[in-house]
Amino acid sequence: MSALDIIIGILVLLVSIVVIGVVLLQQGHRSGINGAISGAADTFLSKTKARTADAQLARITKFIAIGFFVLVLLANVISAF
């Protein structure tokens, strides 16, 4: 096992932890009927604020996930040689 394998393995581990954290920060989309019954209806301002935060988190998640897959593919290619 070379030093490059260890470095890429550590990077994959760190990026996977970041992906888990960003996914856990995202708000669920299952308010549905329970929110309407309990009176937890959102105002217009809170909806637009949540959407922008959710949209940014979704965009960040996509980029981090792409980076994760590239790192995993790179690790597989390097370990094959």
N, C-alpha and C positions, 0 to 999 in steps of 0.2 A: 504494500500500500504506500503510495507516494504522498508527498506533502500536498500536492495539488488535489488528490482525492480527499484528503482530510479537510482541506480548506473548503472545497465545494460541498462536502458533507455538512460541515458546520453552517455554511450559507443556506443550504436547503433546510436545515433544522430551524434556523432563525426566521427564514421567510415563511415557513409553515406556521410558526407561532404567531407571526404578524398577521397571516391570513385568518387564523382562528380568532384573534383579537378583533380584527376589523369586522368579521362576520358577526361576532357577538355584539358589537356596537350598533349594528343595524336594527332598526325598529321593525317589529313584526307587522304583518299586514292583515292580521286576523281580529280586528276590533269588532266587525260585523254587528250582529244583533245584540250581543252582550253590551256593547258600548251604548247602543241606542236605548236599551232597557234601563240601564243604570244611570242614564242622564249624562254620560261622558261624551257628549257630542262636541266636536271640535269647532272652534270659530274659524273664520276664513283666514285670519292672520296666523293662527297656529298651524293650520293645514299647509299653507305655503312655506312656512318656516321649516316644518318637518320634511316637506318634500325636497327642499333644497339640500338639507342635511343628508337625507336619505340618498338623494341623487349623487351627491359628492362621495358618500361612503360606497355606493354601488360602483362608481367610476374608479375609485381607489382600489376596490376589491378586484375589479377586472384587471387592472394593470399589475397588481401584486400576483394574481393568479397566473397571468401570462409569464411573469418573471419566474414564478415557481416552476412552471412546466418547462421553461427554457433551461433552468438550472438542472432539473431532473434529467432532461435529455442530454445535456452537456455532461453530467456525471456518468450516464450510461455509455456515452461515446468514449469518454476518457478511460473508463474502467475496462472497455473492450480491448484496448491496446496494451 
